[in-house]
Amino acid sequence: MPNPFVHVELNTTDVDKAKKFYGQLFDWKLEDVAMGPGGPPGLLASEGRYTMIKPGTGTGGGMLKQPVPGAPSFWLAYVAVEDVAASTQKAKSLGAKIMLDVTEVPGAGWMSIIIDPTGAALGLWKPKAV
């Protein structure tokens, strides 16, 4: 299985400001969806929305409120893998730190977030079979 980049996500300190900026900068369709209890750890119920980024062509993504208190805004890329748990453990054996272990996103799939040996974050993603 090839491992393409499949999703790019903005963890931002100000979702409304980011939506306004990127909505004016690019011709993206931005669509808010409710995020249930399976959302990122630390996300408050009042902030339980996720903004889907639909660029029309190419890899899509999303925006959400930065779940880590005090952390800056940043973009996170996700790579498709056949088995999130196995890939997460392989990354760990190669020197990665696990920022978020395997987590189910209800109705969508499974993810983890690793920090590579150079300090860069990367998401691993396996969609649910349709």
N, C-alpha and C positions, 0 to 999 in steps of 0.2 A: 504494500500500500504506500503510495506517495504521501508525504506529509506537508500539504500546502497550508499557507496561512488562510484561515477561514473566517476570522472575526477580529475586529479591532475595537477596543473599548476604552472610552474616556472615563476615568475615575476623577471627578471634578469636585472642587470645593463649592462651586456655584453652578448648578445645572441650568438654571434659567439664563444666566449670563452666557454660558457656553452655547446653549441652543440659539440664542439671539446672534452670537458671533458667527457660528458655523452655518446657521440658516441663511445669513446674509452673504457669507464668503463663498459658499458652494451651493450647487443646485441639488441639495439632498432633501429627501422626504424624511421628516422627523416625526415619529409617532410614539406617543406615550402609552405604555402598557402597565397595568398593575403588576407589582412584584409580590408574590405570596411569601409564606414563611420560609421558602427555600432560597430566598435571596441571600446576598452576601452577609457574612457574619457581622454583627454590629450595626446593621442598617436599621434605623428606627422606623416604626410602623408609619409615622407621618411622612417619611421619606421613601415609602415603599413604591416608588415608580421607577420605571426603566424607560429610557427613550431609545427606540430602535432607530438606527441610521440606515436608510435605504438609498444608496447612491445611484441606483438605476442599473449600473453595470459594475462589475468588479466585486471585491470583498465588502460586505456590509459590516455593520457594527452596532454599537450602542453607547449610551451615556448613563451614568448613575452617580449619585452623591458619593463622594469619597468616604468609604466605610471606616478608614483608619483615622481616628482623631489626631489632628495636628499634621497629618501627612499632606504633601502638596498634590496638586492635580498632575496626572500623568496618563499617557496612552499605554495600553497593554495589548499586545498582539496574542492571538490564540492560534495554535497549530493543531490540525486534525491528527488524532492517533487512533489506532485500532483498539487499544486497551489502556484507559487512563491510569489504572492502578499499576500495571506493569511498567508503563512508560515513566510514571512518577518514581517508582522504585529504581528503575534503571538510571534515571537522572541523578537520584540520590547517590547511587553507587559510583557515579562518575564525578561526584563532588558538588552536586547542587544541594541547596537548602530548600526545604519544603515550606513555602509561605502559607499555602492553603492545601491541605491534603484532599484527597478525592471527595468531591461534594456533588450530590445530585441536584440538578436544576429541574424541579418538577415539570414534567411534560415536555422537556427539551433534551436533556442528556446529562452528561457528567463532565466535571472539570476539576483541574487542580492548577495551582500556580507555583512555579518553581523560581528560585533565584540561582542563576548559573554561577560557575566559579568566578566570573568576572564581576558579579554583582547585578547583572541585568535580569529583570523579571520577564517571564514568559508563561502564558497560559497553555494548558493542554486540554483538548476538547474532543469528546466523543458524543455525537448526536444519538438520540434514541432512534431505533429503527421505526420506520413509518409503516 
